[in-house]
Amino acid sequence: MKILHSLPPYTLFGSAPKYEEAKIVILPVPYDSTASYKAGTRDGPHEIISASRVLEPYNEELDIDINDINIYTTEELEPDVNSPKAMANRIEKEVDVILQDQKIPIVLGGDHAVSIGAVTSVAKFEKDFTYLHFDAHSDSRNEYSGSNYSHACVIARVNEITEHYSVGIRSIQKEGMDFYKSILFRKDMHGLSLQEISEIIIKNTKDKIYLSVDFDVLDPSQMPSTGTPEPDGLSFYELKEILRMVLSKKQVIGMDFVELSPIPGFIAPNVLAAKLIYFTIGYAFNKDLLK
């Protein structure tokens, strides 16, 4: 029997192309074993997907329907709880398959540690790119809570693979100030126009980028649903516009969106996260439609 009125499929934006036709593959990773303050980001992928299914597929700014982009969503990846390194290896293998099939991976976390495995995989296929990192925290510790693969160690591990550029940072350990110079601190963004900020980012990154967005780069007044919120973050509009300008000049070879820690019964941040992903995909893969 065919249901006359059914809900969209349980996929990002309700998009349902065949895998063979997909340009982008969404990999949901419900993992937060390295969370250091408040856990809950394991529920992030589910809530992002759920919220995305009620968004209007048509976007009036870009004049596109998101379903025209052929976005395939995989099943959620089962976490490997043996160790954070084992989980990084599991994500690496999954992203390997996506890249071997010549598709662009977008990982939905989960805590920021999911980024390590994804970038390790991308580096096998791309040798000259920048890891562009939007975050409240530098994530630059070599070790945290007994692990080198914690969410607090992402940039330390990325720097062993490729170069990085971090934006919006407003929390860093003193040692990080000595070793990690590729940072546009939030304090230094005040007084600059969004155009000036975007030009700084464009100048300091290579033509190909892997984009990583930690939702706590946003101000807690708009994005309270994170495990480690920090005041004085970017607004949704500021981040969206910076991404619009930067991505119009760059080739995106992979992405992740991490650290949404849903608050039960409070859906607005989940919708914000889904909408930001919508805009980012539109900016990255529809440059000819940018106004």
C-alpha positions in Angstrom: 0.0 0.0 0.0 1.2 3.5 -0.8 0.7 6.1 1.9 -0.9 9.2 0.4 0.6 11.6 2.9 3.9 10.6 4.5 6.7 12.3 6.3 10.0 12.9 4.6 12.5 10.1 4.9 14.7 10.1 8.1 17.6 11.7 6.2 19.2 15.1 6.3 16.6 17.5 4.7 14.5 14.4 3.8 16.7 14.0 0.7 16.6 10.5 -0.7 18.8 10.0 -3.8 20.4 6.7 -4.6 23.9 6.4 -3.2 25.3 6.1 -6.7 23.8 9.5 -7.7 24.8 11.3 -4.5 27.3 14.2 -4.6 27.5 14.5 -0.8 27.4 11.8 1.8 26.2 12.6 5.4 27.8 10.4 8.0 26.1 10.7 11.4 28.4 9.8 14.3 26.7 9.8 17.7 29.8 9.8 19.8 30.8 11.8 22.8 33.1 9.6 24.9 35.7 12.3 25.2 33.3 15.0 26.4 35.0 16.9 29.2 32.2 18.9 30.8 28.6 18.1 29.8 27.9 15.0 27.7 25.0 14.8 25.3 26.5 15.5 21.9 25.9 11.9 21.0 22.3 13.0 20.4 23.3 15.8 18.1 23.2 14.0 14.8 19.7 12.6 15.5 18.3 16.0 16.4 20.0 17.8 13.5 18.4 15.3 11.1 15.0 15.5 12.7 15.0 19.3 12.6 16.2 19.4 9.0 13.3 17.3 7.8 10.8 20.1 8.7 12.8 22.9 6.9 11.4 24.1 3.6 13.5 22.5 0.9 13.5 25.7 -1.1 15.9 28.5 0.0 14.9 32.0 -1.2 18.4 33.5 -0.7 20.1 31.0 -3.0 17.0 30.2 -5.1 17.7 26.5 -4.8 15.9 23.4 -3.6 18.2 21.4 -1.3 16.9 18.2 -2.7 18.4 19.1 -6.1 22.0 18.6 -4.6 21.7 14.8 -4.2 22.6 14.4 -0.5 22.7 10.8 0.7 22.5 10.1 4.5 24.0 6.9 5.8 22.9 5.0 8.9 24.4 6.2 12.2 27.9 4.9 12.8 28.1 2.7 15.8 30.6 4.1 18.3 33.7 2.1 19.2 34.1 2.6 23.0 37.4 0.7 23.3 39.3 4.0 23.1 39.1 7.4 21.3 41.9 6.3 19.0 39.9 3.2 18.0 36.9 5.4 17.3 39.1 7.7 15.1 40.2 4.6 13.2 36.6 3.5 12.7 35.6 7.0 11.3 38.7 7.0 9.1 37.7 3.7 7.5 34.1 4.9 6.8 35.3 8.2 5.3 37.8 6.2 3.2 34.8 4.5 1.5 33.0 7.7 0.8 36.1 9.3 -0.8 37.0 6.2 -2.8 33.5 6.5 -4.3 34.4 10.1 -5.3 31.9 11.7 -3.0 32.3 14.6 -0.5 32.0 13.5 3.2 30.1 15.6 5.8 30.3 14.2 9.3 27.7 15.1 11.9 29.0 14.8 15.4 29.2 14.0 18.2 32.0 15.6 20.0 34.8 17.3 18.1 37.0 14.2 18.3 35.1 12.8 15.3 37.0 15.3 13.2 40.4 13.5 13.7 39.4 10.3 11.8 37.7 12.2 9.0 40.7 14.5 8.4 43.1 11.5 8.5 41.1 9.9 5.7 40.9 13.1 3.6 44.7 13.5 3.8 45.1 10.2 2.0 43.3 11.6 -1.0 44.2 15.3 -0.9 47.8 16.5 -0.1 47.4 20.3 -0.2 44.6 21.7 1.9 43.8 23.7 5.1 41.7 22.5 8.0 39.5 25.6 8.5 38.2 25.4 12.1 35.4 27.6 13.6 35.3 27.1 17.4 35.2 28.8 20.7 38.1 26.6 21.9 41.5 26.1 20.4 41.4 22.3 20.9 45.1 22.4 20.9 46.2 20.2 23.8 48.5 17.3 23.0 46.8 15.2 25.6 43.6 15.5 27.7 42.1 13.2 30.3 44.7 10.5 29.4 44.0 10.5 25.6 45.7 12.1 22.6 42.4 11.7 20.7 40.2 13.8 22.9 38.0 16.6 21.5 40.5 18.9 23.2 43.3 17.6 21.1 41.9 18.0 17.6 44.2 20.7 16.4 47.3 19.0 17.8 46.4 15.9 15.8 45.4 17.9 12.7 48.8 19.6 12.7 50.4 16.2 12.3 48.5 15.8 9.1 48.0 19.2 7.5 47.9 22.9 8.2 45.0 24.6 10.1 43.4 28.0 10.6 41.2 28.6 13.6 38.5 31.3 13.8 36.5 32.7 16.7 38.7 31.3 19.5 38.1 32.7 22.9 39.4 29.9 25.1 43.0 28.6 25.0 45.5 27.2 27.4 48.7 29.3 27.9 50.9 26.6 26.3 48.8 26.8 23.2 49.6 30.4 22.7 53.3 29.4 22.2 52.7 26.7 19.7 49.5 27.5 17.7 49.8 30.8 15.8 47.3 30.2 13.0 44.4 31.6 15.0 42.0 34.5 14.4 40.9 35.2 18.0 37.4 36.5 18.7 38.9 39.5 20.5 40.7 40.5 17.3 37.5 40.2 15.2 35.7 43.0 17.1 35.8 46.2 15.1 36.3 44.4 11.8 33.6 44.1 9.1 32.5 40.7 8.1 34.1 41.4 4.7 37.5 42.1 6.4 37.2 39.0 8.5 36.4 36.9 5.5 39.4 38.4 3.6 41.7 37.4 6.5 40.5 33.9 6.4 40.8 33.6 2.6 44.3 35.0 2.7 45.4 32.4 5.4 43.9 29.3 3.9 44.7 27.2 0.8 42.4 26.9 -2.2 41.1 23.5 -0.9 39.7 23.4 2.6 38.2 20.9 5.0 35.7 22.8 7.0 35.0 22.0 10.7 32.3 24.0 12.5 31.9 23.5 16.3 28.6 25.0 17.2 30.0 26.6 20.3 31.7 29.2 18.0 28.2 30.7 18.2 27.1 32.9 21.1 25.3 30.9 23.9 22.4 33.4 23.6 21.7 31.8 20.2 23.3 28.4 20.6 22.9 27.3 24.3 22.9 23.6 23.3 26.6 22.9 23.6 28.6 21.0 26.3 31.2 23.8 26.8 29.6 27.2 26.0 31.7 30.3 26.0 30.3 33.9 26.0 31.1 36.5 23.2 30.5 34.2 20.3 29.5 34.9 16.7 25.8 35.3 15.8 24.1 33.0 13.3 24.1 35.8 10.8 27.8 36.7 11.2 28.9 33.1 10.8 26.6 32.5 7.9 27.9 35.6 6.0 31.5 34.8 6.7 31.0 31.3 5.4 29.2 32.7 2.3 32.1 34.9 1.4 34.9 32.4 2.3 33.3 29.5 0.5 32.7 31.5 -2.6 36.5 31.4 -3.0 37.4 27.9 -1.8 36.9 24.3 -2.8 35.4 22.3 0.0 36.7 18.7 0.1 35.0 17.7 3.4 33.2 19.0 6.3 32.1 18.2 9.9 29.6 19.9 12.2 30.0 19.0 15.8 29.2 19.6 19.5 25.4 20.2 19.3 24.3 18.9 22.7 20.5 19.0 22.5 18.4 20.3 25.4 15.3 18.2 25.8 12.2 20.1 24.7 14.2 23.0 23.4 14.2 22.6 19.6 15.3 26.1 18.4 19.1 25.4 18.6 18.6 22.1 16.7 16.8 24.0 13.9 19.5 26.7 13.9 22.1 23.9 13.5 20.2 22.3 10.6 19.7 25.7 8.9 23.4 26.6 9.2 24.3 23.3 7.5 21.7 24.0 4.8 23.3 27.4 4.0 26.8 26.0 4.2 26.1 23.2 1.7 24.4 25.8 -0.6 27.4 28.2 -0.4 29.9 25.4 -1.0 28.3 23.6 -3.8 26.3 26.2 -5.7 28.8 29.0 -6.3 27.1 29.9 -9.6 24.0 30.8 -7.6 25.7 33.1 -5.1 24.4 36.6 -5.2 
